[in-house]
């Protein structure tokens, strides 16, 4: 991507690649969109992709591959054990992160399973800059307690603070003083805090956390799934990183960490995952779980073709021109929505544009899941599938009490190298229309509420007939248009 000033005076991101493979999209009439969201129990996860126009649910496993990645897949070595494909991936990870040991896994949450089973001691704390849904679940079922130690500015919805994902280092020191280092199984840093708008942390902050951890002998685990976006923000927002290459910033992050794990469905533009480990003792502690849950140590449940693609994708992650499209497209979308008065998380982060449903639907009580309702309304108005990131994404306490999320967001993910600017502009236009008619949107209630990770497959219903009224208003304004 490049920022080019146009003669007209406008400024918007310019793609530094061309499209060579396309996939046909389908934009249903609004009546059929209503039927689709009803059939999905008003849960965008349960929509059929054939009913979706622009899929902004996630960036996981849906990023576009380069021609070099697709070519690399043809040289995959199918050997069950000792595959040359594994060796190439392992060597690339050692080159990038400087950690000698690597355990493959089929995706990021599989890596979390191995880490949690290996490292968590019962009744201990796992402090982090912010949790992710599957991370928290793995920690809880293994007897740990998640502590959110994000710096205070991280929960400010609208600001221009460049690193809202920073860890609260004084709070970490206080925790150690109060509870003792032995009560902390490990500290986790998430590169790009997913649930609060894809907000990055700074390299300085990571190194401060690392210094505290090493002072007290506590392992520091880096979730590098959204590493590419965090690298971009360090490069453009942090003074000390401006003269560093992306490879140098990456190595500095790894040098501050004891373990780096990732979902290659995000990092590397492929489908897979793994754990990079500095110390042999930690590697041996974890490796027995790979053949137990994933596959043999040289494929870990991944396709060797995907492993070849990931190896190339990791190289592409070190290319600034390859990793800047996502953040620049997101910034464009966020700024365009903000111009129209739509409440969004600022500054623009990684992963996607995040609409502030709490402010968008101020009249909907948080107990009626405003972010879930807004995600359904956006699909109804546009055919765009986003994801609820709010109270629905939490789960009830053992006593049945429902904790309310810090934020109610609808995440509109922008997978890397997938959408065009005209498609982003279409989504902005329909969300703008929806915001002008936001009073029509009502709340939701559960029809089927699973106990674990309910947002993935639970079903809801509207508390009133607001979807029908919204459809009728759409027809008044757009006629027969889709």
Secondary structure, 3 states (H helix, E strand, C coil): CEEEECCCCCEEEECCCCCCCCCCCCCCCHHHHHHHHHHCCCCHHHCCHHHCCEECCCCCCCCCCCHHHHHHHHHCCCCCCCCHHHHHHHHHHHHHHCCCEEEEECCHHHHHHHHHHHHCCCCEEEEECCCCHHHHHHHHHCCEEEEECECHHHHCCECCCCCCCCECHHHHHHHHHHHCHHHECCEEEECCEHHHCCECCCHHHHHHHHHHHHHHCCCEEEECCCHHHHHHHHHHHCHHHCCCCHHHHHHHHHHCCCEEEEECCCCCCCCCEEEEECCHHHHHHHHHHHHHHCCCCCCCCCCHHHHHHHHHHHHHHCCHHHHHHHHHHHHHHHHHHHHCCCCECECCCCCEEEEEHHHHCCCCCHHHCHHHHHHHHHHHHHCEECEEECHHHCCCCCCCCCCCCCCCEEEEECCCCCCCHHHHHHHHHHHHHHHHCHHHCCCEEEEECCCCCHHHHCEEEECCCHHHHHHHHHHHHHCCCC
